[in-house]
Amino acid sequence: MLMENKEKEVKGLIFSIQSYSVHDGPGTRTTVFLNGCPLMCKWCCNPEGLFRYPVMLHSHAKCKKCGACIQVCPYHAISIGEDHEPIFDRSICDTCTTIECVEACLHEGNSISGKYYTIDELIHRLDRDRPYWGDHGGVTFSGGEPLLQKDFILPMLMACKEHYMHVCIETTACVNSAHWLEVIRYVDWIFTDIKHMNPEKHKQMVGVENQQILKNIELLAMQQEWQGIVVPRIPVIPDFNDDDENIIRTAEFVRDIGLEVINILPFHRWGESKYRQLGKKYLFDEQESPAEERMEHLRSLIENKGLLCYIGYKTPF
């Protein structure tokens, strides 16, 4: 009983909960985005999820330039720019825990990304959406990297199964292998990225090499007793991993470990505004999405290796 009570008090840091999601697994789902990630992908569309603690966002669109946040900041971390919009010293603001600037803003120009939930609180939140899941929906844990909060995610997944929820995860697979194999026992569906087959190029754009990621994906494919579904994904980033050689090598790896499908996702700039809200420079502001013809070509390369290949969200899942 003491252990049970202790587990229920474990808290997970979550930066978003998205209801009625139709692209993060089968059916209609609720997607839970957990903070923290072992990677630093330069194109990340959820940069607020890279933080392992709550972080302040500043919306230029909502800011009325009233100066209220400047007046209340006890750390003198906010100054006035040339256009009278506040400038935040991120070396102070990113680790602030008192958030006077958020409480003083009447226009929601400043907000906090990241909220702590206990397991019971999150189960209750998921149960609110459950009537809309239908027969094939469920919950998807994404991020960030949902498996990084080890003390929270395992008992959370166990609680989901106790409540007969279909569970999907979107993961980097860049975690400890023992933790990886323990977690998947409570997961029905896994999406995992293969960003590049070359370790050095992988590190240049992602921050770490890819050996642990590929090892875990192969370990997953070897689990004969596990009855779940694995869908490797390739985020297609022009001039990084969209060359024929890398796509072919990725397809061969997936085929050789016994998997049958790849989902290729064209680059997009959906997360661009979040970088501005975090006071960070977005490096891909002039990068266009791959042409449809290029995506079709990449699909043909993958299908020539005997695999199914789906482009973007035009999938049966």
C-alpha positions in Angstrom: 0.0 0.0 0.0 2.8 2.4 0.8 4.5 1.7 -2.5 1.2 2.2 -4.3 0.6 5.5 -2.7 4.2 6.6 -3.5 3.7 5.8 -7.1 0.5 7.8 -7.3 2.4 10.8 -6.0 5.1 10.7 -8.7 4.6 13.7 -11.0 5.3 14.0 -14.7 6.1 17.3 -16.4 3.8 17.8 -19.4 3.9 20.8 -21.8 0.7 20.0 -23.8 -2.3 17.7 -23.9 -4.0 17.5 -27.3 -7.5 16.1 -27.6 -9.0 14.7 -30.7 -5.7 13.9 -32.4 -6.0 11.8 -35.5 -2.4 11.6 -36.7 -0.6 10.1 -33.7 -1.8 6.5 -33.9 -5.0 4.6 -34.8 -8.4 6.2 -34.3 -9.1 9.4 -32.4 -6.6 9.9 -29.6 -5.4 12.1 -26.8 -1.7 13.0 -27.2 0.3 13.8 -24.1 3.5 15.7 -24.7 6.2 15.2 -22.0 9.1 17.5 -21.3 12.7 16.6 -21.8 14.6 15.0 -24.7 18.1 13.4 -25.1 18.4 14.9 -28.6 18.7 18.4 -29.9 17.3 18.3 -33.4 17.9 21.6 -35.0 14.5 21.5 -36.8 12.5 20.4 -33.7 8.9 21.6 -33.9 8.4 21.4 -30.2 11.4 23.4 -28.8 9.6 24.1 -25.5 9.6 20.3 -24.9 13.4 20.3 -24.8 13.4 21.9 -21.4 13.2 19.6 -18.3 11.5 22.3 -16.3 8.6 24.7 -16.9 9.7 27.6 -19.2 8.2 31.0 -20.0 6.9 31.8 -23.5 6.4 35.3 -24.7 3.9 35.9 -27.5 4.7 38.9 -29.7 1.1 38.7 -31.1 -0.6 39.0 -27.7 1.9 41.5 -26.1 0.3 45.0 -25.7 3.7 46.6 -24.8 2.2 47.9 -21.5 5.3 47.3 -19.5 3.6 45.5 -16.6 6.0 42.6 -16.7 9.0 44.9 -16.6 7.7 46.6 -13.4 7.1 43.4 -11.5 10.3 41.4 -12.3 12.4 41.2 -9.1 15.4 40.1 -11.1 15.6 43.1 -13.5 15.7 40.5 -16.3 13.3 42.4 -18.6 14.2 45.6 -20.5 12.4 47.7 -23.1 13.3 47.3 -26.8 13.3 49.9 -29.5 9.6 49.1 -30.4 8.7 49.2 -26.7 8.3 45.4 -26.6 9.9 43.7 -23.6 13.3 42.0 -24.1 13.9 39.0 -21.8 17.3 38.0 -20.5 16.9 34.3 -21.1 19.9 33.4 -19.0 17.6 34.4 -16.1 14.1 33.9 -17.4 14.5 30.3 -18.6 15.2 29.2 -15.0 12.8 31.5 -13.2 10.4 29.8 -10.8 8.5 32.8 -9.4 7.0 34.0 -12.8 5.8 37.4 -11.7 5.8 38.5 -15.4 3.2 35.8 -16.2 0.9 36.7 -13.3 1.2 40.4 -14.2 0.3 40.0 -17.8 -3.5 40.5 -18.3 -3.3 39.8 -22.0 -1.7 36.3 -21.9 1.3 37.6 -23.6 3.5 35.7 -21.2 2.7 32.1 -20.3 4.3 29.1 -18.8 4.9 25.9 -20.8 5.0 22.8 -18.5 2.7 21.6 -15.8 3.2 18.8 -13.3 0.6 16.0 -13.2 0.3 13.0 -10.8 -0.7 9.7 -12.3 -4.2 10.0 -10.9 -4.6 13.5 -12.3 -3.6 12.5 -15.8 -5.7 9.3 -15.8 -8.7 11.6 -14.8 -7.8 14.0 -17.6 -7.6 11.1 -20.1 -10.9 9.6 -18.9 -12.6 12.9 -19.9 -11.7 12.3 -23.5 -12.4 8.6 -23.5 -15.9 8.8 -24.9 -14.5 10.4 -28.0 -11.9 7.7 -28.7 -14.3 5.2 -30.1 -13.3 1.6 -30.6 -9.9 2.2 -32.0 -8.5 5.3 -30.2 -6.6 5.7 -27.1 -3.7 7.7 -25.6 -0.4 8.6 -27.3 2.6 9.7 -25.3 4.9 12.1 -27.2 7.4 14.8 -26.4 10.1 15.7 -26.2 11.0 12.1 -25.3 8.2 10.5 -23.3 10.4 7.8 -21.9 12.9 10.2 -20.4 10.9 10.8 -17.2 11.6 7.3 -16.1 10.0 7.4 -12.6 6.8 8.7 -14.1 6.3 7.0 -17.4 6.5 3.4 -16.4 3.8 3.6 -13.6 1.8 5.8 -15.9 1.8 3.2 -18.7 0.9 0.5 -16.2 -2.0 2.7 -15.0 -3.2 3.1 -18.5 -3.3 -0.7 -19.1 -5.1 -1.1 -15.7 -7.8 1.2 -17.2 -7.8 -0.7 -20.5 -6.5 2.1 -22.6 -4.8 1.6 -26.0 -1.3 3.1 -25.6 0.9 4.5 -28.3 4.3 6.2 -27.9 6.2 8.5 -30.2 9.8 8.0 -29.2 13.4 8.8 -30.2 14.4 5.3 -29.0 17.5 7.1 -27.5 17.1 5.6 -24.0 18.7 2.9 -21.8 17.9 -0.5 -23.4 16.8 -2.1 -20.1 14.3 0.7 -19.6 13.2 0.4 -23.2 12.4 -3.3 -22.9 10.6 -2.8 -19.6 8.4 0.0 -21.0 7.3 -1.7 -24.2 5.5 -4.4 -22.3 2.8 -1.8 -21.6 2.7 -0.2 -25.1 0.5 -1.3 -28.1 2.0 0.9 -30.8 5.3 2.6 -31.3 6.4 5.3 -33.7 10.1 5.9 -33.7 12.3 8.1 -35.9 15.4 7.0 -37.9 16.9 10.4 -38.7 20.1 9.2 -40.4 22.1 6.0 -40.8 25.5 7.7 -40.6 26.5 8.2 -36.9 28.6 11.3 -37.6 26.0 13.1 -39.7 23.4 12.1 -37.1 25.4 13.8 -34.4 25.9 17.0 -36.4 22.2 17.7 -36.6 20.8 15.9 -33.6 23.5 16.1 -31.0 24.2 12.4 -30.5 25.2 9.5 -32.6 22.7 6.9 -33.6 24.0 3.6 -32.3 21.8 3.4 -29.2 18.7 4.3 -31.3 19.3 1.6 -33.9 20.1 -0.9 -31.2 16.8 -0.3 -29.5 14.8 -0.5 -32.7 16.5 -3.8 -33.5 15.8 -5.1 -30.0 12.2 -4.1 -30.4 11.9 -6.1 -33.6 13.4 -9.1 -31.9 10.7 -9.3 -29.1 8.6 -12.2 -30.3 6.4 -12.2 -27.3 5.5 -8.5 -27.7 2.4 -8.2 -30.0 2.6 -4.5 -30.7 3.1 -2.6 -33.9 6.2 -0.6 -34.8 6.3 2.1 -37.4 9.7 3.6 -38.1 9.5 7.2 -39.4 12.0 9.3 -41.4 11.6 13.1 -41.0 12.8 14.1 -44.4 15.1 17.2 -44.0 16.4 18.6 -47.3 20.2 18.5 -47.5 20.5 16.4 -44.4 19.0 13.0 -44.8 17.0 13.1 -48.1 19.8 11.7 -50.4 19.1 8.4 -52.1 21.9 6.6 -50.3 20.6 7.3 -46.8 17.0 6.5 -47.7 18.1 3.1 -49.2 20.3 2.3 -46.2 17.5 3.1 -43.9 15.0 0.9 -45.8 17.5 -2.0 -45.9 18.0 -1.7 -42.1 14.3 -1.7 -41.5 13.8 -4.7 -43.8 16.7 -6.7 -42.4 15.4 -6.5 -38.8 12.0 -7.8 -39.9 9.8 -4.7 -40.0 7.5 -4.0 -42.9 6.6 -0.3 -43.1 8.2 3.2 -43.1 6.4 6.5 -42.7 8.3 9.4 -44.4 7.4 12.9 -43.0 8.2 15.9 -45.1 9.9 18.8 -43.3 7.6 21.6 -42.2 8.0 24.9 -40.3 5.1 24.5 -37.9 7.2 25.1 -34.9 8.8 28.4 -36.1 6.7 30.7 -33.9 7.7 28.8 -30.8 11.3 29.7 -31.2 10.4 33.4 -31.2 8.4 32.8 -28.1 11.4 31.3 -26.4 13.8 34.0 -27.6 15.7 31.6 -29.8 16.8 31.8 -33.4 15.0 29.5 -35.9 17.6 28.1 -38.3 15.2 26.8 -40.9 13.1 30.0 -41.7 14.1 29.8 -45.4 13.9 26.0 -45.8 11.0 24.8 -48.0 9.3 21.4 -47.6 10.4 18.7 -50.0 8.5 18.7 -53.3 5.8 16.1 -53.7 7.8 14.6 -56.6 10.8 14.2 -54.4 8.7 12.5 -51.7 7.2 10.1 -54.2 10.8 9.3 -55.4 11.8 8.5 -51.9 8.8 6.3 -51.5 9.7 4.3 -54.6 13.2 3.7 -53.2 11.7 2.3 -50.0 9.1 0.2 -51.8 11.8 -1.2 -54.0 13.2 -2.8 -50.9 10.0 -4.7 -50.3 8.5 -2.4 -47.7 5.3 -0.5 -47.4 5.8 3.3 -47.4 3.4 6.1 -46.5 4.0 9.8 -47.0 3.1 12.3 -44.3 -0.3 11.6 -42.6 -1.8 9.8 -45.6 -1.7 6.6 -43.6 -4.2 3.9 -42.4 -3.1 4.7 -38.8 
